[in-house]
Amino acid sequence: MSYVILEVGLALGIITVAGHLANRLKFSIVPILIVAGIIVGPHAPQIGVFDFRFIASAPLIDFMGRLGVIFLLFYLGLEFSVGRLLKAGRSIFIGGTIYMLINFSLGLLLPWLWGWPPREILVVAGIICISSSAIVAKVLVDLKRAARPETEMILGLMMYQDVFVAIYLSIVSGLVLTGATSTPGVLKSAAVALGFMVGVLLLGRSW
């Protein structure tokens, strides 16, 4: 237990240094934290009592990371206007479709030009066209734009993307893992994702 506490304290110290560096550079802390995480880890050295591999505390840090993302998205949701989102529904659909088509097309084109197999092309296309909702939310908070009118549009695009991800992952997992796509599974995943988001919107609208 003492090793876990020491490693968590070491991780918090690294995060503090990263935050101070981001503040001095007037830069978002997100890429700095990613670089810091790349530097430390299982390949890093152990210097005295300071273990930069974070082996003992890995499960706790993973849990705290998931909890942090939840609270970050919850905080952003407090600034979210469901009414304005519904009014911008048509713009979100058109903008989201264009956004996904451009990114997905580029994601297919690049590995195809490199001569990669079809399955790898589909995986790379998904990686390229999908953005992290948590990172987008963190950037919005860092830039103090959570309450701006355009934030609803950005979050709407993220929700549109999440629906695409639910469908796309069902297709790609069927192709990569089994070599075939299960139509009922794809329809079920899409229906669950759409139903959840529509339910949340209607609930927020009624309140």
N, C-alpha and C positions, 0 to 999 in steps of 0.2 A: 504493500500500500504506500509506503514511503517513497518508493521509486516512482510510482504513478503520480503522486503529488508533486514530486520534484520535476518530472517530465512535463506535467501540465504547467507548472510555474515557468519552466524554460520556454515552452511554447508561447505562453502569454508574453514573456519577455521579448521573444522574436517578433510577435505581432505588434508590440509596443514600438519597437525599433522601426518596423515597417511603416507603422502609422506616422511616426515622427518624420521619417524620410519622405513619405508622401506629402505631408504637410509642408515640409521645407521646399519640396519641388513643386508644390501646388499642383499635384497630380493625383489621379484616382488611386486608391490603395489596392484595388483589385489586382492589377498585373504585378504589383510589388509583392503582394501576398503569395501569388502563384509562383513567382520566381523564388521566394523564400522557401516555399514548400518543396520546390524542385531541388534546391541546394541541400536541404536536410532530408532525412528519410533513411530507409534501410541501408543505403550505400554510404551514408555519412559516418564519420569516425566517432568514437567515444573518447572524450577528453576528461580524465579523472572521473568525477561523479556525474558529469554532464554527458548524458547519452543522447546524441543528436539523431539516433535512429528512431526514437519514439516507438519502441516495440511494445513495452509494457503498457503504455497509455494509449495505444492505437485504437482500441475499442471505445474508450471514453472520449477521445478526441473526435472520432467518427460520429458518436452520438451527439456531442456538443455542436458539431458542424451541422448536422441535420436539424437540430433544435434552433440554431441560429438562422438557418434559411427559412424555417417556418415563421419565426418572429419577424424576420425582415419582410417577408411577403405579407404577413398580417398587418404590419405597420403601414406598408404601402396601400393595402386595401382600405385602411381607415381614411385615406385621402381620395378614395375612389368614388365616383358618382355614377351609379347605375343608370340614372336617367339620361345623362349625357352620352353614356356608352350606347344605349339603345337608339338614341337619335342619330348616332354616327354609324349605325349598323351597316348601311349600304356602303359607306366609304371604307369601313373596315373590311368588308367582304371583297371589294374591288382591290383595295390596296394590299390586303393580305394575299390575294390570289396572284397579283403581279409580283409581289415580293418573293413568294415561294417559287413561282415559275422561273424567275431570273436566277435565284440562288440554286435551285434544283437543277436547272439546265447547265449552269456552270459546273456544278458538282458532277454531273454525268459526263460533260465534255472533257474535262481535264484528265481523269483517269482513262477515258476511252482513247484519247490521243497518246497516252503513255502505254497503251496496249494491255491494260489490266483485264482480268477475266470479268464476266458479267456480275458475279456475286460481289466481288470486291468493289466494282463500280457502284453498285447500289448502296453498299455500306458507306463508302466515301461520300457519295451524294447526300446521304442523310446527315452525315457529320457536318458537311459544309453548309447545308441550307438551314440547319436548326440552330437557334440562338439559346443561350441559357437565360431563363426567366429570372433566376436568382441574381445573375450578374447584371442584367438590365435593371432590375429593381435597385441593386446597390448603387449603380451609377446614377440613377434618378435621385436617390437619397443624397448621395455625395454632392451632386450639383444643385441640390435644394430645388428640385423641379417636381416634387411629388404632388403639389397642389396646382400645378399649371394646367391649363385647358387641354394641351396636347397630350398630357399623360394618359387620359382615358383612351385616346387613339392608340398610343403605344401599347398599353395593357390589352386593348382589344386585339391588336395584332399578335400579341403573345398568346392570347387565348385561341385565336384562329390557328396559330402554329401548333398549339398543344393538341388540337383536334387532328391536325395533319399527322403529328407524331404518333398518336394512338393508332391511326390507320396504317401508317407507313411501317411502324415497328411490327405490326401483325403480319404484314406482307413479307417484310425482309426476314423476320425470324422464321417464317414458314419456308422461305426459299433457302436460307442459309443452313438452318438446322435439319430440315427434313427433305429439302429439295422440291417441295410442293407448297402451294398456298391453300389454306383452309378458308373457303368463302364464308361459312358460318362464323368462324372465329374472327375474321376481319369485320364482318357486319356487327357482331356482338361488341367488339372493342370500340368501334365507331359509335354505336348506339349508346354505350355506357358513357363515353366521353361527352358526346353531345347532350345526353340526358342530364348529366351532372351539371354541366355549365349552364344549360337552359334553366334547370331548376334553381341554381344559385341566383341567376339573373332575375327570375320571376319572384323569388323570395325577397331579394333586395328591393325590387320594384314595389312590391306590396307593402314593404315597411317604409 
